[in-house]
Amino acid sequence: MKESNLSLERVPSFLHLPQPVMALIERAAVRRTVNAGEVVIIEGLACVGAYFVVSGEMAVVRTSPGGREQVLALLSPGQAFNTVPPFLPNGRNHATVRAVTDAELYAIPCPAFRRLVGANPELALCLLGDFAERLDHLTDLVEGLSLRSVRGRVARFLLDRADGSTLQGRFTQDEIAAQVGTVRDMVGRALRSFADEGLLRMERHQILLFDRQGLESEAER
C-alpha cells in the first residue's frame, strides 16, 4: 500500500532536483520496508519497477544454474537498482536483489518511471550519473575476476573492508566467495596461506591484518 509520509530528501541522488520534479516523484513513489534476508526482486522475472535505497544495505547477485552466487554490488542508502530494465524491450530483472539488513526502499512502478524520466531531463541526467558509476564498478569487477588471482581478490576484499588491522564486520567464507567470484574452499585456502605467511591471523571468527603492505602486494597479482 502506498504511504504518504515519503521524504525524498533521504535519497541523496534526488537532493539537487527541482522541487516540481521532486513533487512528481513523490506522487509516483511507494514506500516499502523489508527485513534482512528478504528478496525484493528475482533475476529473470518481469520488471515491475525501479527502486531507491533509503536505509539499510541491499545485495545485488547473479546465480549460476548450479546455485553458485556472484555478488555484483552491495548498495547503501542513496543508491538505486533495477533502473535499466524498465527501458529494455524484454523488461526482465537482470539480477536478484535481497536485503542484507532491515531496509527501507522507495519503489516507482515501470510506467510511471518511464514517464518521469521522459518528461524531466533533470531526473534523466541524475540517472545517467548513476549508470556511469555502475559501469565503472562493473568494469572494475570484470577486471578483478578475469585478471587477478583468487589470492589477489581475497586480499583486496580484506583490505577494502578493514579499518587499520581489523576487518569491519563478520563474513563467512561463503560470503567472501560470493563477492570475489570463487568457491568457499578456495577462500579458505587463501586465508590459511595468508595466515601461514604472517599476513593475518584468524581467531574466533575475526580476521586481524598484520601486514597490509604484504596484502597490497598480493592484491595486485
Helices and strands as residue ranges (DSSP letters): G 8-10, G 12-14, H 19-28, E 30-34, E 39-41, E 49-55, E 58-63, E 69-75, E 80-81, G 85-87, E 96-99, E 103-109, H 110-119, H 121-147, H 150-160, E 162-163, E 166-167, H 173-180, H 184-196, E 200-203, E 206-209, H 212-219
